[in-house]
Amino acid sequence: MKAIQTVKEQFVPVATRVSRLFFVLSDLMNVDPMYQYSLKFFTMIYERALDRAEGKVEPKERSKRRDFFIKKFTSLLYKNVCRSLFEKDKLLFSFLMCMRIMDEIGTLDPIESRFLMTGATSIDMERPNPTGDNGWLSDKAWASILELSRVLPAFNGFDKDFEKFVKDWERIYNSAKPQSLKETWPGKWQDLNLFRRIIVIRIIRPDKVISAITKLVKND
């Protein structure tokens, strides 16, 4: 019984990954009612991943076997589901999977992900737009920056730094690839990870959000 319990505990990460990705399929129903996947379909992918794991890694190498299975299951699920999705929804599915995995490994802040999905709700400007009335930054975007600095701990002081380095941020605004990690951001904000960069890009360059999310999915 102790041996069985030990093996079970070592494979908890497998159960965690599989269960989280099942709910990604459930979320797809909110995108389009035709995206309905049965538990039987999901179990088939699971069993196929188990079969692929056989012979690839020695049973005694449990950690390698576990990691191989997680990667194989994730890959098989993605490929099989994508076959039934419209082209326009494939990136969304990839992003949902990416966020579930980031949440699983502890690199996703739920407050930040909610802000990315819904955007700012405040339209009040505590301070005037630093780019002026007819500047390159809209009043709505400035109000979003103020709210961003107030509700997300990782962006504490971002609004004040934005005012301080407004010329540098104008360069980011005019950049052809503001989402690129090679693009130098002002001050300490150069160290923002890609997910947090996407939050800022959503505010100042919403036209580049899709490109940034594609980059995030490929990196993660």
C-alpha positions as CSV (number, residue, x, y, z in Angstrom):
1,M,0.0,0.0,0.0
2,K,2.9,2.4,0.8
3,A,4.5,1.6,-2.6
4,I,1.2,2.3,-4.4
5,Q,0.7,5.6,-2.5
6,T,4.2,6.7,-3.4
7,V,3.6,6.1,-7.1
8,K,0.2,7.9,-6.9
9,E,1.8,10.9,-5.3
10,Q,4.5,11.1,-8.0
11,F,1.9,11.2,-10.7
12,V,-0.3,13.9,-9.1
13,P,1.1,16.5,-11.6
14,V,-0.3,14.3,-14.4
15,A,-3.8,14.4,-12.9
16,T,-3.5,18.1,-12.3
17,R,-2.6,18.9,-15.9
18,V,-5.2,16.5,-17.4
19,S,-8.1,17.9,-15.2
20,R,-7.2,21.5,-15.9
21,L,-7.1,21.0,-19.7
22,F,-10.5,19.2,-19.5
23,F,-12.1,22.5,-18.4
24,V,-10.4,24.3,-21.3
25,L,-12.7,22.2,-23.5
26,S,-15.6,23.2,-21.4
27,D,-14.8,26.8,-21.9
28,L,-14.9,26.4,-25.7
29,M,-18.6,26.0,-25.5
30,N,-18.8,29.7,-24.6
31,V,-17.0,30.5,-27.8
32,D,-19.3,28.5,-30.0
33,P,-22.1,26.0,-29.0
34,M,-20.9,23.6,-31.6
35,Y,-17.6,23.1,-29.7
36,Q,-18.8,20.3,-27.5
37,Y,-16.4,17.5,-26.6
38,S,-17.5,14.4,-24.7
39,L,-15.8,12.8,-21.8
40,K,-15.3,9.7,-24.0
41,F,-13.4,11.8,-26.5
42,F,-11.2,13.2,-23.7
43,T,-10.6,9.7,-22.3
44,M,-9.6,8.5,-25.7
45,I,-6.8,11.2,-25.9
46,Y,-5.7,10.2,-22.4
47,E,-5.4,6.5,-23.3
48,R,-3.6,7.3,-26.5
49,A,-1.1,9.4,-24.6
50,L,-0.6,6.4,-22.2
51,D,0.0,4.1,-25.2
52,R,2.6,6.5,-26.7
53,A,4.4,6.6,-23.4
54,E,4.9,2.8,-23.4
55,G,8.3,1.9,-24.6
56,K,9.5,5.5,-24.7
57,V,10.6,5.7,-21.1
58,E,11.5,2.9,-18.7
59,P,8.8,2.4,-16.0
60,K,11.3,2.8,-13.3
61,E,12.2,6.3,-14.5
62,R,9.0,7.7,-13.0
63,S,9.9,11.4,-13.2
64,K,10.9,11.2,-16.9
65,R,7.8,9.0,-17.6
66,R,5.6,11.6,-15.9
67,D,7.1,14.5,-17.8
68,F,6.9,12.7,-21.1
69,F,3.3,11.8,-20.5
70,I,2.3,15.4,-19.6
71,K,3.9,16.7,-22.8
72,K,2.5,14.0,-25.0
73,F,-1.0,14.4,-23.6
74,T,-0.9,18.2,-24.0
75,S,0.3,17.8,-27.6
76,L,-2.3,15.2,-28.6
77,L,-5.1,17.2,-27.1
78,Y,-4.1,20.3,-28.9
79,K,-3.7,18.7,-32.3
80,N,-7.0,16.7,-32.1
81,V,-9.1,19.6,-30.9
82,C,-7.6,22.0,-33.4
83,R,-8.8,19.8,-36.2
84,S,-12.4,20.7,-35.3
85,L,-11.9,24.4,-34.7
86,F,-12.4,27.3,-37.1
87,E,-9.1,28.9,-37.9
88,K,-10.1,32.1,-36.1
89,D,-10.6,30.2,-32.8
90,K,-7.3,28.2,-32.8
91,L,-5.3,31.0,-31.2
92,L,-7.9,31.5,-28.5
93,F,-7.8,27.8,-27.7
94,S,-4.0,27.9,-27.5
95,F,-4.2,31.0,-25.2
96,L,-6.7,29.2,-22.9
97,M,-4.4,26.2,-22.7
98,C,-1.4,28.5,-22.1
99,M,-3.2,30.3,-19.3
100,R,-4.3,27.1,-17.6
101,I,-0.8,25.8,-17.7
102,M,0.6,29.1,-16.4
103,D,-1.9,29.0,-13.5
104,E,-0.9,25.4,-12.8
105,I,2.8,26.2,-12.4
106,G,2.1,29.4,-10.5
107,T,3.2,32.0,-13.0
108,L,-0.3,33.5,-13.6
109,D,-1.9,36.2,-11.3
110,P,-5.7,35.8,-11.6
111,I,-6.2,39.6,-11.1
112,E,-3.8,40.3,-13.9
113,S,-5.5,37.8,-16.2
114,R,-8.9,39.3,-15.4
115,F,-7.6,42.8,-16.2
116,L,-6.2,41.6,-19.5
117,M,-9.5,40.0,-20.4
118,T,-11.9,42.8,-19.3
119,G,-9.7,45.8,-19.5
120,A,-10.1,48.8,-17.2
121,T,-13.5,49.8,-15.9
122,S,-12.7,53.3,-14.6
123,I,-13.0,56.4,-16.8
124,D,-12.0,58.9,-14.2
125,M,-8.7,60.7,-14.6
126,E,-7.2,61.6,-11.3
127,R,-4.5,63.5,-13.2
128,P,-4.5,65.1,-16.6
129,N,-3.3,63.2,-19.7
130,P,0.5,63.7,-19.9
131,T,0.4,63.8,-23.7
132,G,-2.1,66.7,-23.7
133,D,-5.7,67.0,-25.1
134,N,-4.8,66.0,-28.6
135,G,-1.8,63.9,-27.8
136,W,-0.9,60.4,-29.0
137,L,-2.4,58.8,-25.9
138,S,-6.2,58.8,-25.6
139,D,-7.9,59.9,-22.4
140,K,-9.4,56.4,-22.1
141,A,-6.0,54.8,-22.3
142,W,-4.6,57.2,-19.7
143,A,-7.5,56.3,-17.4
144,S,-6.7,52.7,-17.9
145,I,-3.1,53.3,-17.0
146,L,-4.2,55.0,-13.8
147,E,-6.4,52.1,-12.9
148,L,-3.7,49.6,-13.8
149,S,-1.3,51.3,-11.4
150,R,-3.9,51.2,-8.6
151,V,-5.3,47.7,-8.8
152,L,-2.3,45.6,-9.9
153,P,0.6,45.4,-7.4
154,A,3.2,44.6,-10.1
155,F,2.4,47.9,-11.7
156,N,2.6,50.1,-8.6
157,G,4.0,53.5,-9.7
158,F,3.6,52.7,-13.4
159,D,1.5,55.8,-13.9
160,K,4.1,58.2,-12.4
161,D,6.9,56.5,-14.4
162,F,4.8,56.9,-17.5
163,E,4.5,60.6,-16.9
164,K,8.3,60.8,-16.2
165,F,9.3,58.9,-19.4
166,V,6.4,59.9,-21.6
167,K,8.8,60.5,-24.6
168,D,10.2,57.0,-24.3
169,W,6.7,55.6,-24.2
170,E,5.8,57.5,-27.3
171,R,8.7,55.6,-29.0
172,I,7.1,52.3,-27.8
173,Y,3.7,53.6,-29.1
174,N,5.2,54.3,-32.6
175,S,7.3,51.0,-32.7
176,A,6.6,48.5,-35.4
177,K,7.0,45.6,-32.8
178,P,6.2,47.0,-29.3
179,Q,5.5,43.4,-28.1
180,S,9.1,42.3,-28.8
181,L,11.2,41.6,-25.8
182,K,14.0,43.2,-27.7
183,E,12.2,46.5,-27.6
184,T,13.7,48.5,-24.7
185,W,11.0,49.7,-22.3
186,P,11.6,52.7,-20.0
187,G,13.1,52.3,-16.6
188,K,12.4,49.2,-14.5
189,W,9.5,48.2,-16.8
190,Q,12.1,46.6,-19.1
191,D,12.0,43.6,-16.7
192,L,8.3,43.0,-17.2
193,N,7.5,39.5,-18.3
194,L,5.7,39.0,-21.6
195,F,2.3,38.5,-20.0
196,R,2.5,41.8,-18.2
197,R,3.8,43.5,-21.3
198,I,0.6,42.3,-23.1
199,I,-1.4,44.1,-20.5
200,V,0.3,47.4,-21.3
201,I,0.2,46.8,-25.0
202,R,-3.6,46.2,-24.7
203,I,-3.9,49.8,-23.4
204,I,-1.5,51.7,-25.7
205,R,-1.3,49.4,-28.8
206,P,-4.4,47.1,-28.9
207,D,-3.6,46.3,-32.6
208,K,-0.6,44.3,-31.4
209,V,-2.3,42.2,-28.8
210,I,-2.9,39.2,-31.2
211,S,0.8,39.2,-32.1
212,A,1.9,39.4,-28.5
213,I,-0.4,36.6,-27.4
214,T,0.9,34.4,-30.3
215,K,4.4,35.1,-29.0
216,L,3.4,34.2,-25.4
217,V,1.9,30.9,-26.5
218,K,5.0,30.0,-28.5
219,N,7.3,30.9,-25.6
220,D,5.3,29.0,-22.9
